[in-house]
Amino acid sequence: MYLLTAVINNEDLIDEIITGWMDIGITEATVMETTDSIQLISHHIPIFAGFRTLTSGGMRHNKTIFTTVENHKTLNMAVSFLEKVCRDSGKSKQGNYFVVQLKSSGQLGTVSD
């Protein structure tokens, strides 16, 4: 079992990533809105305001996707698909991802039929 986490800088790619993952069998994922750390400190700590020139200027929001993947084959397909979607966007710096092997995971709540 693996935890696949992807930070996507281009939110226009999210729908394609999620639907593509569903096609390969990843049917449950959590998507959170996140903020680039340089943008966060440049907007909230005046001494770092000059960092805004290093970025696009506005608050940069990312989407972070968390999902568990049951086996290595599905993980490889998910990562390959993710890399393809970001590459096909034709833009650089579309995000990053990481994978962590899990010792255990499970569903919470009551069992339904």
C-alpha positions in Angstrom: 0.0 0.0 0.0 1.3 3.4 -1.0 0.4 7.1 -0.3 0.7 9.1 -3.5 0.7 12.9 -2.9 0.8 15.4 -5.8 1.1 19.2 -5.5 -0.3 20.6 -8.7 0.5 24.2 -9.5 -2.0 24.4 -12.4 -5.5 23.8 -11.1 -6.7 23.4 -14.7 -5.1 19.9 -14.7 -7.0 18.6 -11.6 -10.1 17.2 -13.4 -8.0 15.4 -16.0 -5.7 13.9 -13.3 -8.6 12.7 -11.1 -10.6 11.2 -14.0 -7.5 9.6 -15.5 -6.7 8.0 -12.1 -10.3 6.8 -11.8 -9.9 5.0 -15.2 -7.0 3.1 -13.8 -8.8 2.2 -10.6 -8.0 4.9 -8.1 -11.5 5.9 -7.1 -10.8 7.8 -3.8 -8.6 10.8 -3.5 -8.7 14.0 -1.4 -8.0 17.3 -3.0 -7.0 20.3 -0.8 -6.3 23.9 -1.8 -2.7 24.8 -0.6 -0.5 27.9 -0.9 3.0 28.3 -2.1 5.3 29.1 0.9 7.0 32.1 -0.8 3.7 33.7 -1.6 2.5 33.1 1.9 5.4 34.8 3.7 5.6 37.6 1.1 2.0 38.6 1.8 2.0 38.1 5.5 5.4 39.2 6.7 6.3 42.7 5.4 10.1 42.1 5.5 9.7 39.4 2.8 7.5 41.5 0.5 10.3 41.7 -2.0 9.9 37.9 -2.7 6.8 38.8 -4.7 9.0 39.7 -7.6 10.3 36.1 -7.7 6.8 34.8 -8.3 3.6 35.8 -10.2 2.7 38.5 -7.7 -0.6 37.2 -6.5 -1.3 34.5 -3.9 -0.3 31.3 -5.6 -2.8 28.5 -4.9 -2.0 24.9 -5.6 -4.1 21.8 -5.3 -2.7 19.0 -3.4 -4.0 15.5 -4.1 -3.7 12.6 -1.5 -4.6 9.1 -2.4 -3.7 5.6 -1.3 -2.7 3.1 -4.0 -3.0 -0.7 -3.3 -0.2 -2.1 -5.5 3.0 -1.2 -7.3 1.5 -1.7 -10.8 -1.3 0.8 -10.2 1.1 3.2 -8.6 3.4 3.1 -11.7 0.3 3.8 -13.9 -0.8 6.7 -11.7 2.6 8.3 -11.7 3.1 7.8 -15.4 -0.3 9.4 -16.1 0.4 12.3 -13.7 3.8 13.0 -15.4 2.1 12.8 -18.9 -0.6 15.3 -18.1 1.8 17.8 -16.6 4.2 17.3 -19.6 1.4 17.6 -22.1 0.4 21.0 -20.6 3.4 22.4 -22.4 4.4 24.4 -19.3 7.2 24.1 -16.8 6.9 23.8 -13.0 3.5 22.2 -13.0 4.0 20.7 -9.6 5.7 17.7 -7.9 4.8 14.5 -6.2 6.0 12.0 -3.7 5.3 8.4 -2.7 5.4 6.9 0.7 5.0 3.2 1.4 2.4 2.6 4.1 2.5 0.0 6.9 -1.3 0.0 7.2 -4.4 1.8 6.2 -8.1 1.2 6.5 -11.6 2.6 6.2 -13.3 4.4 9.1 -17.0 4.3 10.1 -19.7 1.7 10.0 -19.7 -1.0 7.4 -22.5 -0.7 4.8 -23.9 -3.2 2.3 
